[in-house]
Amino acid sequence: MQTTIDSHFHIWRQADQPWLVGPMVPRIFGPYEAIRRDYLMNEFLADREGSGVGKGVYVQTNWAKQDFEKEVAFVSEVAARTGWPHAIVGYADMTVDDVRPQLDRLVKYPLLRGVRMQLHWHETPAFRFAPSAQQVIDPKVRANVRRLKDYGLSFDLQLFPAQMADGLQLVGENPDTDFILTHCGMLTAEDSATVEAWKAGLRVLASAPNLYAKLSGLGTFAHRNDVALIVSIYDAAIAILGSDRLMFGSNFPIEKLWTSYAELVAVHSAAAARHGPAVEADIFARTAERVYRPG
C-alpha cells in the first residue's frame, strides 16, 4: 500500500489565532480549553508516531484575514525545517472584488495546492460560520472561485447538507477546478431524518465529477471517536461517491479533544478495510495523491 496520507490536519500558534485569544468563541466542536494553546509540528508528529501516516496536508486555521500570506509562509518554513507538511491549503478571501492579488502572493510558496474559505451556515447559531446560507453563490465568491483554475488551485468546500444544491451550482460551473468537501458534508446528528438529509446532500454534489470529499472531522458533532458512527459514514460515502473520490483526514488537533491519533486512525482504517484493500488504498493514499500532489 502507498504511504498513508492525512489530508486534513492543523498546527497553530495561539498568538496568531483570533479565536484562541481573548474571550472563548463558541465552536461547533464544543469546549476546547485543552487545545487553546500552541499546537506545533513537534507535537503533531509525536501524536502521529506509530500510526503509519507518512504524509500530511495542512489546512488553514483562520488566522486574521490580513495575515493570509503570513500563515502560508509560517507553514512553509515549518515544512522546510521538519519535512512536514507535504502540501498546504491556505486561505484567500473570496468575497473581495478580485482575489487574484492574494493568489499571486500565495502561489510563490511551492507547497500551496489550494485554498479554503469556510462557507458553512446552519440554522443552529452555534454551527454557523458564514454570514448567510447563500454566501456560497454570492456573485463575488463565484467570480473569484472561477479564477482558481488559472492558478491550478483547488477549493476546499465546507457546507452543510441544506446548502448542497447551491454548492452544486458553484462546483458545476467550475469543471476544471477540484473541490474537496470538508468533513464529508458535516453530519450533525444521528437521527434518521438528519442522516437522510445528509445522504441526499451528498447525492446532489456527487453528480459533479470534480467533487471529492474528506472523511475528516467525523467526531465534530458527536464529540467522540465512535466506531458505529464512522462505519456508517464510510459506508454511505463509499456508496454515494465511490472510494476514488474520498480521502482520510484526521482534523487534528480538534479530534484530540476526545481521542488519540492512533485510535482515530485505527477506527478509520477498520471502517475502510471492510470494503477491501482497493478501497482502503484509495481513501488512505491514492485520492489525496491525485488531488493534493503532496511533495
C-alpha positions in Angstrom: 0.0 0.0 0.0 1.2 3.6 -0.7 2.2 5.9 2.1 -0.8 6.8 4.2 -1.8 10.5 3.8 -3.6 12.7 6.3 -5.4 15.1 4.1 -6.6 17.5 6.8 -4.6 18.5 9.9 -3.6 21.7 11.6 -0.9 23.3 13.6 -1.1 26.8 15.1 0.5 29.4 17.3 -2.0 30.8 19.8 -0.9 34.4 19.2 -1.9 34.1 15.5 -5.4 32.6 16.1 -8.1 35.2 16.8 -10.5 32.6 18.2 -7.8 31.3 20.6 -7.1 34.6 22.3 -9.5 36.8 24.4 -13.0 35.5 25.3 -13.9 31.9 24.4 -15.6 31.8 20.9 -18.2 29.1 20.5 -17.1 26.4 18.1 -19.0 23.5 16.5 -16.7 21.0 18.2 -17.7 22.2 21.7 -15.5 23.3 24.6 -11.8 23.5 23.5 -9.9 24.6 26.5 -7.4 21.7 26.1 -6.2 22.9 22.7 -6.4 26.7 23.4 -2.6 26.9 23.2 0.2 26.4 20.7 -0.1 23.2 18.8 3.1 23.0 16.8 4.6 20.4 14.4 6.7 18.6 17.0 3.5 17.8 19.0 1.6 16.7 15.9 4.5 14.4 14.8 4.6 12.9 18.3 0.8 12.4 18.2 1.0 10.5 14.8 4.0 8.4 15.9 3.4 4.7 15.1 0.1 5.4 13.2 1.5 4.6 9.8 0.7 8.0 8.4 3.7 9.2 6.4 2.5 12.4 4.6 0.1 15.2 5.5 -1.8 18.2 4.1 -2.0 21.3 6.3 -5.3 23.2 6.1 -5.7 26.8 7.1 -6.8 27.7 10.6 -8.4 31.1 10.4 -5.6 33.5 11.1 -6.6 37.1 10.9 -7.7 37.7 7.3 -4.8 40.2 6.6 -2.3 37.5 7.6 -3.3 35.0 4.9 0.2 35.1 3.4 1.9 35.1 6.8 0.1 31.8 7.6 1.4 30.0 4.4 4.9 31.5 5.0 4.9 30.1 8.5 3.8 26.6 7.5 6.2 26.6 4.6 9.1 27.4 6.9 8.0 24.6 9.2 8.0 22.3 6.2 11.5 23.3 5.2 12.7 22.7 8.8 10.8 19.4 9.7 9.8 17.8 6.4 6.1 18.3 7.3 3.6 19.1 5.8 3.8 17.9 2.2 1.1 20.2 0.8 -0.7 23.3 2.0 -4.3 24.6 1.7 -4.2 28.3 2.5 -6.8 31.0 3.0 -8.0 33.6 0.5 -10.9 35.9 0.9 -13.3 35.0 -1.9 -15.7 37.9 -1.0 -13.3 40.7 -2.3 -13.8 42.3 -5.7 -10.8 40.4 -7.1 -8.9 37.7 -5.3 -6.1 37.5 -7.7 -3.7 39.8 -5.8 -4.0 37.4 -2.9 -3.4 34.3 -5.0 -0.4 36.0 -6.7 1.2 36.3 -3.2 0.3 32.7 -2.2 1.4 30.7 -5.3 5.1 31.7 -4.8 5.1 29.0 -2.0 5.8 25.7 -3.7 3.7 23.6 -1.4 0.4 25.5 -1.9 -2.2 23.3 -3.6 -5.5 25.1 -2.8 -7.4 27.5 -0.7 -10.3 27.2 1.8 -12.8 29.8 2.8 -15.4 28.3 5.1 -18.9 28.9 3.7 -21.0 26.8 6.0 -24.2 28.2 7.5 -26.7 26.3 9.7 -30.0 27.2 11.3 -28.3 26.4 14.7 -26.4 29.6 15.6 -23.5 27.8 17.2 -22.9 25.9 14.0 -22.7 29.0 11.8 -19.5 30.4 10.1 -20.7 32.2 7.0 -23.0 35.3 7.4 -25.7 33.6 5.3 -26.5 30.3 3.7 -26.3 31.8 0.3 -22.7 33.1 0.5 -21.7 30.0 -1.5 -23.4 31.5 -4.5 -22.6 35.2 -3.8 -21.6 36.8 -7.1 -18.2 37.8 -5.8 -17.5 34.4 -4.4 -18.4 32.7 -7.7 -16.3 35.1 -9.7 -13.3 34.6 -7.5 -13.6 30.8 -7.5 -13.7 30.9 -11.3 -10.2 32.4 -11.1 -8.7 29.4 -9.3 -8.3 27.4 -12.4 -5.8 29.9 -13.8 -3.6 29.2 -10.8 -4.1 25.4 -10.8 -5.5 25.6 -7.3 -8.3 23.5 -5.7 -11.0 24.8 -3.3 -11.8 23.1 0.0 -15.6 23.5 0.2 -17.2 23.4 3.7 -21.0 23.2 3.6 -24.0 21.7 5.5 -26.4 19.5 3.6 -29.1 22.2 3.2 -26.5 24.2 1.2 -25.6 21.3 -1.2 -27.8 22.4 -4.1 -26.2 25.9 -4.1 -22.8 24.1 -3.7 -23.5 22.1 -6.8 -24.0 25.3 -8.7 -20.6 26.6 -7.6 -18.9 23.2 -8.3 -20.7 22.6 -11.6 -19.8 26.0 -13.1 -16.1 25.3 -12.5 -15.4 21.9 -14.1 -11.7 22.5 -14.3 -11.3 23.0 -10.6 -11.2 20.3 -8.0 -13.5 20.8 -5.0 -12.9 18.9 -1.8 -15.9 18.7 0.6 -14.6 19.2 4.1 -15.7 16.7 6.8 -17.8 14.8 4.2 -20.6 17.3 4.4 -20.8 17.6 8.2 -23.4 15.2 9.5 -24.7 17.0 12.7 -26.7 14.2 14.3 -27.6 10.5 14.1 -31.4 10.6 13.9 -32.8 9.2 10.7 -34.1 12.5 9.3 -30.7 14.2 9.7 -28.9 11.2 8.2 -31.2 11.0 5.2 -30.9 14.8 4.6 -27.1 14.4 4.7 -27.1 11.5 2.3 -29.4 13.4 -0.1 -27.0 16.4 0.0 -24.1 14.1 -0.9 -26.1 12.7 -3.8 -26.6 16.2 -5.1 -22.9 17.0 -5.0 -21.9 13.6 -6.3 -23.3 14.5 -9.7 -20.3 16.8 -10.2 -17.3 14.7 -11.2 -14.8 17.3 -9.9 -16.2 16.9 -6.3 -14.2 15.0 -3.8 -14.8 14.6 0.0 -12.7 14.2 3.1 -13.6 11.6 5.7 -12.4 14.0 8.4 -13.9 15.6 11.4 -16.4 12.8 11.9 -16.4 13.3 15.6 -17.1 17.0 15.3 -20.7 16.9 16.5 -20.7 13.7 18.4 -17.5 14.7 20.4 -16.3 11.1 20.4 -14.4 8.6 18.2 -17.5 6.5 17.6 -16.9 3.2 15.7 -20.6 2.7 14.6 -20.9 6.4 13.5 -17.7 6.3 11.5 -18.6 3.0 9.9 -22.0 4.3 8.9 -20.4 7.5 7.3 -17.9 5.4 5.4 -20.5 3.0 4.1 -22.7 5.8 2.9 -19.9 7.9 1.4 -18.4 5.0 -0.5 -21.8 4.0 -1.8 -22.6 7.6 -3.0 -19.3 8.9 -4.1 -17.0 5.9 -4.6 -13.7 5.4 -2.9 -11.8 7.1 -5.7 -13.3 10.4 -4.6 -12.7 10.0 -0.9 -9.7 10.6 1.4 -8.9 10.3 5.1 -8.2 13.4 7.2 -7.5 13.5 11.0 -8.7 17.1 11.7 -6.1 17.0 14.5 -5.8 18.6 17.0 -9.5 19.1 17.1 -10.2 15.4 17.5 -7.5 15.3 20.2 -10.2 16.7 22.4 -11.8 13.2 22.6 -9.3 10.7 21.2 -5.7 9.9 20.3 -4.3 10.0 16.8 -3.6 6.2 16.8 -7.1 5.4 18.0 -8.6 7.7 15.3 -6.6 6.1 12.5 -7.4 2.6 13.7 -11.1 3.2 13.6 -11.0 4.9 10.2 -8.8 2.0 8.9 -11.2 -0.6 10.1 -14.1 1.2 8.5 -12.4 1.3 5.2 -11.0 -2.2 5.4 -14.5 -3.6 5.5 -14.7 -2.6 1.8 -11.5 -4.3 0.7 -7.8 -3.3 0.0 -8.5 -1.3 -3.1 -11.0 1.0 -1.3 -8.6 1.3 1.6 -5.8 2.3 -0.8 -8.0 5.0 -2.4 -9.0 6.5 0.9 -5.7 6.5 2.6 -3.4 7.3 -0.3 -4.4 7.4 -3.9 -7.2 10.1 -3.9 -5.1 12.5 -1.8 -2.0 11.9 -4.0 -4.1 12.7 -7.1 -5.8 15.8 -5.7 -3.2 17.4 -3.4 0.0 16.1 -5.1 1.9 16.1 -1.8 5.7 16.6 -2.2 
